[in-house]
Amino acid sequence: MTNDRSAALATQRRFAASQVRLPEHVLLEGTSGRILREALLLFAERGFYGTSIRDLGTACGIRSATLYSHFPAKENVLAELVRIGHEEHHRRLVEAASAGPADPEARLRRVARAHVLVHAEFPMLAVVANNELHALSAELAGPALMLRADGRQLLIDILDEGISEGVFDVPDAFLAVTAISGMGMRVANWYDSAMPYEPEEVADTYAEFALRLTLAGRP
């Protein structure tokens, strides 16, 4: 029975997404693009350390030496995917923060929605960008960590403004942002386009959850 359970666990995937998707503006032509697509799938399924250069070369239909002519090392392939994921996420947060009414409640709704939507539209990319970031050296992880910190501060500023205006009622803005961020990040692990939910529907609902967490509009 233990062996049966172990076998079942071994076949479970770490995420639900079945489509390899990257933002439309990312250039995926030629061998470099093929490497990124195959690496995204392998890193999501096996993790960075569970994927060898040989695995990646085989998936791309190229020799390992050919891969090195496009990326200096396997770590640089991961770094590129992490960069793409964090830049797309950060861009959407910044755009959402300034794309409508400036009151804290409206801004929180838009930013929380944008946060969740990018995780639902690109779940495989989000899983890799978030879960495998630790595998990068400090130098290669630095840009992504700065974007992450900037996005977190954007949300904290919205919460602080709402608290000072009496719109939000939370004991700690940082912890509230951590809860909202974590809730959205988990979407990437369970969401798949085959599910009976559109990404926009998930994002709208989670944005409402974020507002309820802050007790927005409480009399």
C-alpha positions in Angstrom: 0.0 0.0 0.0 2.9 2.4 0.8 4.4 1.7 -2.6 1.1 2.4 -4.3 0.8 5.7 -2.5 4.4 6.6 -3.4 3.7 5.8 -7.0 0.6 8.0 -7.0 2.4 10.9 -5.4 5.2 10.5 -7.9 2.8 11.1 -10.8 1.2 14.2 -9.3 2.2 17.4 -11.0 3.4 20.4 -9.0 0.9 22.6 -11.0 -2.3 22.2 -13.0 -1.5 24.3 -16.1 -1.2 22.4 -19.4 -0.4 25.2 -21.8 3.1 26.7 -22.3 2.4 30.4 -22.5 4.6 33.5 -22.5 3.6 37.1 -23.0 2.9 38.0 -26.6 5.7 40.7 -26.7 8.3 38.1 -25.8 10.3 37.1 -28.9 10.2 33.4 -29.2 11.6 32.9 -32.7 14.3 30.4 -33.6 16.3 28.2 -31.3 16.4 30.7 -28.4 12.7 30.8 -28.3 12.4 27.0 -28.4 14.8 26.7 -25.5 12.8 29.1 -23.4 9.5 27.3 -24.2 10.9 23.8 -23.4 12.7 25.1 -20.3 9.5 26.6 -19.0 7.8 23.3 -19.2 10.7 21.3 -17.7 11.4 23.7 -14.9 7.8 23.8 -14.0 7.4 20.0 -14.0 10.8 19.0 -12.5 12.2 22.1 -11.0 15.5 23.8 -12.0 17.7 21.2 -10.2 15.7 18.3 -11.5 16.3 19.4 -15.1 19.7 18.7 -16.7 21.3 20.4 -19.7 20.9 17.1 -21.5 17.2 17.0 -20.7 16.8 20.5 -22.1 18.8 19.7 -25.2 16.8 16.6 -25.9 13.5 18.4 -25.4 14.7 21.1 -27.9 16.1 18.6 -30.4 19.5 20.1 -30.1 22.9 19.1 -28.7 23.9 20.5 -25.3 26.8 22.4 -27.0 24.3 24.2 -29.2 22.4 25.4 -26.2 25.5 27.1 -24.9 25.7 29.1 -28.0 22.4 30.8 -27.0 22.7 30.9 -23.2 25.9 30.9 -21.2 24.5 28.3 -18.7 21.3 26.6 -17.6 21.0 29.3 -14.9 20.8 32.0 -17.5 17.8 30.2 -19.1 16.0 30.3 -15.8 17.1 33.9 -15.2 15.5 34.9 -18.5 12.2 33.2 -17.6 12.3 34.8 -14.1 12.9 38.2 -15.7 10.0 37.8 -18.1 7.6 36.8 -15.4 8.5 39.5 -13.0 8.6 42.3 -15.6 5.2 41.3 -16.9 3.8 41.2 -13.4 5.3 44.5 -12.3 4.2 46.3 -15.5 0.6 45.2 -14.9 0.6 46.3 -11.3 2.0 49.7 -12.2 -0.5 50.2 -15.0 -3.4 49.0 -12.9 -2.5 51.4 -10.0 -2.9 54.4 -12.3 -5.6 53.3 -14.7 -8.6 54.7 -13.0 -10.0 56.5 -9.9 -7.2 57.3 -7.4 -9.1 56.4 -4.2 -7.5 53.6 -2.2 -10.4 51.2 -2.6 -10.5 51.4 -6.4 -6.8 51.2 -6.6 -6.6 48.1 -4.4 -9.3 46.4 -6.4 -7.5 47.1 -9.7 -4.0 46.1 -8.5 -5.2 42.9 -6.7 -7.1 42.0 -9.9 -4.0 42.6 -12.0 -1.9 40.5 -9.6 -4.3 37.5 -9.9 -4.9 37.9 -13.6 -1.3 37.5 -14.6 -1.0 34.4 -12.5 -4.1 32.9 -14.1 -3.1 33.9 -17.7 0.5 32.6 -17.3 0.4 30.0 -14.5 3.3 28.0 -15.7 5.5 31.0 -16.0 4.4 32.2 -12.6 5.2 28.9 -11.0 8.7 29.0 -12.4 9.3 32.7 -11.7 8.2 32.3 -8.1 9.2 28.8 -7.1 12.6 28.6 -8.9 13.9 32.1 -8.1 15.8 30.6 -5.2 18.0 28.7 -7.6 19.5 31.9 -9.1 22.7 33.5 -7.9 22.2 36.8 -6.0 23.4 38.7 -9.1 20.9 37.1 -11.4 18.1 37.1 -8.9 18.6 40.8 -8.0 16.5 42.5 -10.8 13.5 40.2 -10.1 13.8 40.8 -6.3 13.9 44.5 -6.8 10.7 44.4 -9.0 9.1 42.2 -6.4 9.9 44.6 -3.6 8.7 47.6 -5.7 5.4 45.8 -6.3 5.0 45.0 -2.7 5.7 48.6 -1.7 3.1 49.8 -4.2 0.4 47.7 -2.4 1.7 48.8 1.0 1.3 52.4 0.0 -2.3 51.8 -1.1 -3.1 50.1 2.2 -1.4 52.8 4.2 -3.3 55.5 2.4 -6.6 53.7 2.9 -5.9 53.1 6.6 -5.1 56.8 7.1 -8.3 57.8 5.4 -10.4 55.3 7.4 -11.3 53.3 4.3 -9.4 50.2 5.4 -9.3 48.5 8.8 -6.3 46.2 9.1 -3.9 45.8 12.0 -0.8 45.7 9.8 -0.5 46.8 6.2 2.6 44.6 5.5 0.8 41.5 6.7 -2.3 42.4 4.8 -0.3 42.8 1.6 1.5 39.5 2.3 -1.9 37.7 2.6 -3.3 39.3 -0.6 -0.1 38.6 -2.5 0.1 35.0 -1.4 -3.5 34.3 -2.1 -3.0 35.5 -5.7 0.3 33.6 -6.2 -1.4 30.3 -5.3 -3.7 30.7 -8.3 -0.8 29.7 -10.6 -0.6 26.3 -8.9 -4.2 25.2 -9.4 -5.5 27.2 -12.4 -5.7 25.7 -15.9 -7.6 26.9 -18.9 -9.6 23.7 -19.0 -11.3 24.7 -15.7 -14.8 26.2 -15.8 -13.4 29.6 -14.9 -12.1 32.3 -17.1 -9.0 34.2 -15.9 -11.0 37.4 -15.6 -13.6 35.7 -13.5 -10.9 34.4 -11.1 -9.3 37.8 -11.0 -12.5 39.7 -10.3 -13.5 37.3 -7.5 -10.1 37.4 -5.8 -10.1 41.2 -6.0 -13.3 41.1 -4.1 -11.7 38.8 -1.6 -8.8 41.3 -1.2 -11.3 44.1 -0.4 -13.1 42.0 2.1 -9.8 41.2 3.8 -9.2 44.9 4.3 -12.8 45.6 5.4 -13.0 48.2 2.7 -16.1 50.3 3.0 -16.8 49.3 6.6 -19.3 51.6 8.2 
